[in-house]
Amino acid sequence: MAEIRPFAGWRYHQKHTQNIDRLTSPLFDVVSNKQREVLYQTEYNSIHLSVPQGEHPAELAKEKLSQWKQDGVIVQDQLPGIYVYFQHFSLAGRDQTYIRKGFICNIRIYEWGEKEILRHESTMPFSVDDRMQLLHKTQLNVSPTHGLYTDPNAEIEKYLDESMLAPIYESEDYQGVRDVLSVIHDAKIIGRIQEIIREKKIILADGHHRYEGSLNYMQQRRKENPKHTGQEGYNYHMMMLTNTEADDLRILPTHRVVRDLDNFSEEWLLNQLEEDFTIKTVENAPDVNEIILGKQWAFGLLIGDNAYKIRLKPEKINEIKWNFPDEVKALDLTVMHYFIFEKILEIPGQKQVNARNITFQRNFTECLREVLKGEAQFALITKDISIETVKQVCYSGFTMPQKSTYFYPKVISGFVFSSIDDHEFQTPFDSCFQ
């Protein structure tokens, strides 16, 4: 049973929203250094709260937030509501325009063992701690995580469509995506949405580090608070929810880029791969995307000036020693992380989440550029993952390797913020939604 509730969001004062594009920012784990430097130049951009600068960034974000509230840069909505969030986008090589329809609410934080919110990726501890420290100092959820529910009847969508007849904001973000926000205040509609979600399990699509940061913070506050009731703000987390049955849910591949390995050479890597993989040269590097498409356990390898298709020999799949169920062992990314990162590069599975010489890159062209310029030693090109695979892994109780999925488009920071400070979290209207 997943419990959600409306909230009285903090939003930019209307005098600033004429240029809402200048106030939004990418999520903390996708914003590039170049983007940060540009966004920091805008005084009230949400990047100052989501990815603060300085030697003590969380403290700086706290001070900035306090000043913004005092100066009326951001103000709290008087009524709690559910914020409807549509993202209009297209994909390269396709003429179709998609609309991902979701809504932003507060959701009760559940322990992983309760299996109300299901994860499919492992996390990196330093990123979880970073998010927890920021939450501790600011008492603010700056950007929604992304959760999935399954409803073949799509009843909630009709309420979302009705709300979108009166949008609050409309913006074009850094992805070229048109983001639109509206709000539902109607207690009867909100109650029906709560009723539908109450029967669902929620799959955490994006934001594992932010959610786990909230979870860890809740656990800490619960221990410190002898009068804990479960209704305090720290028990809740801001999340956007979308329907897995919608046609506009897209998951893009995330490639692996490797650098700074000692005593590395192309010849050495190919020799190591030969034991477990078949290797075929690809004359034109960009072709690897299509060559590996639809082939199980096949990857593109960019190294030096060369490109290869590598594919696990079928009889080798049973050699995976990790304690995973068969459906998780059979995943492409499990194969990659076991046979290449653990077996060849000798980075144990549990340490791969902190391996700083493995980075993640969605853009194939950027992978190719880094390898050709010698900024990286090699790149492994992956394929996308279906939502059915994500569901299968979640229901198994296990997780994929980190950064296994890239749900597109990413939500943005800056449209609405959710406070967990009890003086701002509680409203006189809360009884209407219980």
C-alpha positions in Angstrom: 0.0 0.0 0.0 1.7 3.2 -1.2 0.5 6.3 0.6 0.7 9.6 -1.2 -0.5 13.1 -0.1 -0.8 16.5 -1.7 1.5 19.3 -0.5 1.7 23.1 -0.4 4.7 23.6 -2.7 7.2 26.4 -2.7 7.4 28.0 -6.1 9.1 31.1 -7.6 7.2 34.3 -7.1 5.2 35.3 -10.2 7.5 38.3 -10.7 10.3 35.9 -11.5 8.4 33.3 -13.6 8.2 35.4 -16.8 11.6 33.8 -17.5 11.0 30.4 -15.8 13.5 28.8 -18.3 16.3 30.7 -16.6 15.4 29.3 -13.2 15.2 25.6 -14.0 18.2 23.3 -14.0 19.1 19.6 -14.7 19.2 17.1 -11.9 22.3 16.9 -9.7 23.6 13.7 -11.3 23.2 14.7 -14.9 24.2 18.4 -14.9 27.6 18.8 -16.5 30.4 21.0 -15.1 29.9 23.4 -18.1 26.2 23.6 -17.4 26.8 24.4 -13.8 29.2 27.2 -14.4 26.6 28.9 -16.8 23.7 28.3 -14.4 25.5 29.6 -11.4 25.6 33.0 -13.2 21.9 33.4 -12.8 21.2 34.6 -9.2 18.0 32.7 -8.5 18.5 29.6 -10.6 17.5 26.4 -8.8 21.1 25.0 -9.2 22.0 27.0 -6.1 19.7 24.8 -4.1 20.2 21.4 -5.9 24.0 21.5 -6.6 25.4 24.3 -4.3 28.9 25.5 -4.6 31.6 26.1 -2.0 33.6 24.3 0.6 30.4 23.6 2.7 27.8 23.4 -0.1 24.9 22.2 2.0 25.3 25.0 4.5 25.5 27.5 1.6 22.3 26.1 0.2 20.6 26.5 3.6 21.6 30.2 3.7 20.5 30.8 0.2 17.1 29.2 0.8 16.5 31.2 3.9 17.4 34.4 2.1 15.1 33.5 -0.9 12.2 32.9 1.5 12.9 36.1 3.4 13.1 38.2 0.1 10.0 36.5 -1.4 11.9 35.0 -4.3 10.1 31.8 -3.6 6.7 31.6 -1.8 4.6 28.8 -0.5 1.3 28.0 -2.1 -1.6 28.5 0.3 -3.4 25.3 -0.7 -2.0 21.8 -0.9 -2.3 20.1 -4.2 -1.0 17.5 -6.6 1.2 19.1 -9.3 0.6 17.7 -12.8 3.8 17.6 -14.9 3.8 16.9 -18.7 6.9 16.6 -20.8 6.6 16.9 -24.6 9.6 15.4 -26.4 10.8 13.6 -29.5 13.6 11.2 -30.2 16.4 11.3 -32.7 15.5 9.6 -36.0 11.8 9.5 -35.2 9.0 11.9 -36.4 6.7 11.1 -33.5 6.1 13.5 -30.6 5.7 12.0 -27.2 4.0 13.3 -24.0 5.1 11.7 -20.7 2.3 12.4 -18.3 2.9 12.4 -14.6 2.0 14.1 -11.3 4.1 15.3 -8.4 3.1 14.5 -4.8 4.6 13.6 -1.5 4.9 9.9 -0.9 5.5 8.1 2.4 9.1 6.8 2.7 9.3 3.1 3.0 12.1 0.8 4.0 13.4 -1.3 1.2 12.3 -4.4 3.1 8.7 -3.2 3.1 8.6 -3.7 -0.7 6.2 -0.8 -1.3 8.8 1.1 -3.2 10.9 -1.2 -5.4 14.4 -0.3 -6.6 16.1 -1.7 -9.6 19.6 -0.1 -9.4 22.3 -0.1 -6.8 23.6 3.2 -5.5 26.9 5.0 -4.8 27.3 5.7 -1.1 29.0 9.1 -1.5 26.1 10.4 -3.7 23.5 9.2 -1.1 25.4 10.9 1.7 25.6 14.1 -0.4 21.9 14.2 -0.9 21.2 13.4 2.7 23.4 16.2 4.0 21.6 18.7 1.6 18.2 17.5 2.8 19.3 17.8 6.5 20.5 21.4 6.1 17.7 22.7 3.8 14.7 20.6 4.9 13.7 20.8 1.2 13.1 18.3 -1.6 14.5 20.4 -4.5 13.5 18.0 -7.3 11.1 15.1 -7.6 12.4 11.6 -8.0 10.6 9.5 -10.6 8.4 6.6 -9.6 6.2 4.2 -11.7 2.8 2.7 -11.0 1.0 0.2 -13.2 -2.6 1.0 -14.2 -3.9 -0.5 -17.5 -7.1 1.5 -17.1 -5.2 4.8 -17.1 -7.9 6.4 -15.0 -5.6 9.0 -13.4 -4.6 10.3 -16.9 -8.0 11.8 -17.5 -7.7 14.0 -14.3 -4.2 15.0 -15.4 -5.5 16.0 -18.9 -8.3 18.1 -17.3 -5.8 19.9 -15.1 -3.5 20.7 -18.1 -6.3 23.0 -19.5 -5.0 25.6 -17.1 -1.2 25.3 -16.9 0.9 27.3 -14.4 4.3 27.2 -16.2 5.5 26.2 -19.7 9.2 26.0 -20.4 11.7 24.5 -22.8 14.5 22.8 -20.9 18.2 21.9 -21.6 17.1 18.7 -23.3 14.9 20.5 -25.8 11.9 19.1 -24.0 8.7 21.2 -23.4 7.9 21.0 -19.7 4.4 22.1 -18.5 3.1 22.3 -14.9 -0.4 22.6 -13.6 -2.0 21.8 -10.2 -5.0 19.9 -8.9 -6.6 21.2 -5.7 -10.0 19.4 -5.9 -10.1 17.2 -2.8 -12.4 14.6 -4.4 -10.1 14.1 -7.4 -7.0 14.0 -5.1 -8.8 11.4 -3.0 -9.5 9.2 -6.0 -5.9 9.4 -7.1 -4.8 8.5 -3.6 -7.2 5.5 -3.6 -5.8 4.2 -6.9 -2.2 4.5 -5.9 -2.9 3.0 -2.5 -3.3 -0.4 -4.2 0.0 -0.1 -6.2 3.6 -1.0 -5.7 5.9 1.8 -6.9 9.0 1.1 -9.0 11.7 3.7 -8.5 12.6 4.7 -12.0 15.0 7.6 -11.4 16.4 9.2 -8.2 17.7 6.2 -6.3 20.3 8.4 -4.5 17.8 11.1 -3.6 15.3 8.6 -2.3 17.9 6.7 -0.3 19.2 9.9 1.1 15.6 10.7 2.3 15.3 7.2 3.7 18.6 7.4 5.6 17.6 10.9 7.0 14.2 9.5 8.1 15.9 6.7 9.9 18.2 9.1 11.7 15.4 11.5 12.7 13.2 8.7 13.9 16.0 7.5 16.3 16.5 11.0 17.6 12.8 11.8 18.1 11.3 10.2 21.2 7.9 11.6 20.1 8.0 10.2 16.6 4.5 9.7 15.2 5.1 8.9 11.5 3.3 12.1 10.4 6.3 14.4 10.5 7.6 15.9 7.3 10.8 13.8 7.3 8.6 10.7 6.7 7.8 11.9 3.2 9.6 12.4 -0.1 8.6 14.4 -3.2 8.1 12.1 -6.2 6.7 12.3 -9.8 4.6 9.3 -10.6 3.9 8.0 -14.2 2.1 5.0 -15.5 4.2 2.0 -16.8 1.4 1.3 -19.3 1.8 4.6 -21.1 3.3 4.6 -24.6 5.4 7.6 -23.8 7.7 5.9 -21.3 11.2 5.7 -22.8 14.4 4.2 -21.4 17.7 5.0 -23.2 21.0 3.1 -22.9 23.8 4.4 -20.7 27.3 3.5 -21.9 30.4 2.9 -19.8 33.6 4.9 -20.2 36.9 3.6 -18.6 40.0 5.6 -17.9 43.2 5.7 -15.8 43.9 1.9 -15.7 47.5 1.0 -15.0 49.5 -1.0 -17.6 46.7 -0.9 -20.1 46.9 -1.6 -23.8 44.4 -2.5 -26.5 46.2 -5.7 -27.2 46.0 -6.7 -23.5 42.3 -6.1 -23.3 41.5 -8.0 -26.5 43.5 -10.9 -25.3 41.6 -10.9 -22.0 38.2 -10.7 -23.8 39.0 -13.7 -26.1 38.4 -16.3 -23.4 34.7 -15.3 -22.9 33.7 -13.3 -25.9 33.6 -13.6 -29.6 35.2 -10.4 -31.1 34.5 -8.9 -34.6 36.0 -5.8 -36.0 33.5 -3.0 -37.0 34.9 -0.8 -39.8 32.7 2.2 -39.1 32.5 2.9 -35.3 28.9 4.5 -35.3 27.6 1.2 -36.8 28.1 -0.6 -33.6 24.8 0.7 -32.3 22.9 -1.1 -35.0 25.1 -4.2 -35.1 24.5 -5.0 -31.4 20.8 -4.3 -31.6 18.6 -7.2 -30.7 21.6 -9.5 -29.9 21.8 -10.8 -26.3 25.0 -10.2 -24.4 26.5 -8.1 -27.3 28.3 -4.8 -26.7 30.2 -2.3 -28.8 33.8 -1.7 -27.8 35.5 1.6 -28.8 39.2 1.6 -28.2 41.9 3.7 -29.8 41.0 4.2 -33.4 39.2 0.9 -33.5 35.7 -0.4 -32.9 34.5 -4.0 -32.2 31.4 -6.0 -31.5 32.0 -8.3 -28.6 29.4 -11.0 -27.6 29.5 -13.4 -24.7 29.9 -17.0 -25.7 26.6 -18.7 -24.7 28.2 -21.5 -22.7 29.9 -18.9 -20.4 26.7 -17.5 -18.9 26.6 -20.2 -16.3 30.0 -19.2 -15.0 28.6 -16.1 -13.3 29.3 -16.6 -9.6 27.2 -13.7 -8.3 24.3 -14.8 -6.1 21.6 -13.6 -8.5 18.4 -15.3 -9.8 18.7 -16.4 -13.4 16.7 -13.5 -14.8 19.2 -11.0 -13.3 22.2 -13.1 -14.4 20.9 -13.0 -17.9 20.9 -9.2 -18.1 23.4 -7.7 -20.5 24.7 -5.3 -17.9 25.2 -8.2 -15.4 27.3 -9.9 -18.0 29.3 -6.7 -18.7 30.0 -5.9 -15.0 30.9 -9.5 -14.2 33.0 -10.6 -17.1 34.7 -7.3 -17.9 34.8 -5.2 -14.7 35.2 -7.9 -12.2 36.9 -10.8 -14.0 39.2 -8.8 -16.4 39.7 -5.4 -14.6 39.6 -7.1 -11.2 37.1 -4.7 -9.7 34.9 -6.7 -7.3 31.2 -6.2 -7.8 30.6 -4.5 -4.5 33.4 -2.0 -5.2 32.2 -1.1 -8.7 29.8 1.5 -7.3 32.8 3.5 -6.0 35.1 2.8 -8.9 36.0 6.4 -10.0 37.6 5.2 -13.2 34.3 3.9 -14.6 32.0 6.8 -15.7 28.6 6.8 -17.4 27.8 8.5 -20.7 24.5 8.5 -22.5 25.8 10.2 -25.6 27.5 7.8 -28.1 29.3 10.6 -29.9 30.8 11.8 -26.6 32.0 8.3 -25.9 33.7 8.2 -29.3 35.2 11.6 -28.9 36.7 10.8 -25.5 38.3 7.6 -26.8 39.7 9.1 -30.0 41.2 12.0 -28.0 42.8 9.7 -25.5 40.7 11.1 -22.6 39.4 7.6 -22.0 41.1 4.2 -22.6 37.9 2.5 -23.9 34.1 2.7 -24.0 31.5 -0.1 -23.8 28.4 0.6 -25.8 25.2 -0.8 -24.4 21.6 -1.3 -25.6 18.4 0.1 -24.1 16.4 -1.9 -21.5 12.6 -2.5 -21.6 10.2 -1.5 -18.9 9.2 -5.2 -18.6 12.9 -6.1 -17.7 12.9 -3.3 -15.1 9.7 -4.8 -13.6 11.1 -8.3 -13.6 14.2 -7.2 -11.7 12.3 -5.2 -9.2 9.9 -8.0 -8.4 12.9 -10.4 -8.0 14.1 -8.3 -5.0 17.5 -7.8 -6.6 19.1 -4.8 -8.3 20.9 -4.1 -11.6 24.3 -2.6 -11.7 24.4 1.2 -11.1 23.2 3.5 -13.9 21.5 0.6 -15.8 18.7 2.7 -17.0 18.2 6.2 -18.3 14.6 7.2 -18.3 14.1 9.9 -20.8 13.4 12.8 -20.5 14.8 13.7 -17.1 12.6 15.8 -14.8 13.9 19.2 -14.1 14.6 21.2 -10.9 12.9 24.5 -10.3 9.2 24.1 -11.0 8.2 23.2 -7.4 9.9 22.5 -4.1 8.6 20.4 -1.2 9.5 21.3 2.4 9.8 18.7 5.1 10.0 21.3 7.9 7.0 20.6 10.0 6.0 24.3 10.2 5.7 24.3 6.4 4.8 20.7 5.8 1.6 20.7 7.8 -1.3 22.8 6.5 -4.8 23.6 8.0 -6.3 21.7 5.0 -4.6 18.4 5.5 -7.7 16.8 7.1 -9.5 17.2 3.8 -7.2 14.6 2.2 -7.1 11.9 4.9 
